[in-house]
Amino acid sequence: LGCFRWQGHEYPGLQPLPWRLLKFVWDAPHRCASFDGMAEAVWLDREADFAGNSLKSAAHDVREFLRRNRIPLSLSASERGRTVKISAVAEKQP
């Protein structure tokens, strides 16, 4: 299981495929990655057809992990733009 570090804290518990997706995008410049190279880095298969449900499922798992751990980030994927990015989420005011 992957362990994400955020502001000095470690958050374990992310399954391998969503963890590789989060790490792939996190390590990309400006936290925005193109689909190029994603199949090999995330699905461990250069020829993988990851668009569609497989990508949606992994992105959903990452978003739920971030939300559950109250990490103010979100991950979004655009099949049209062929990119995946991490962005800050505005924290709710009391």
Protein Blocks (a to p, Z undefined) as FASTA:
>chain_A
ZZddeehiacehiafklmmmmmmmmmpghhiacfehklmmmnopakbcfehjllmmmmmm
mmmmmmmnopabdddddfklopacddddddddZZ
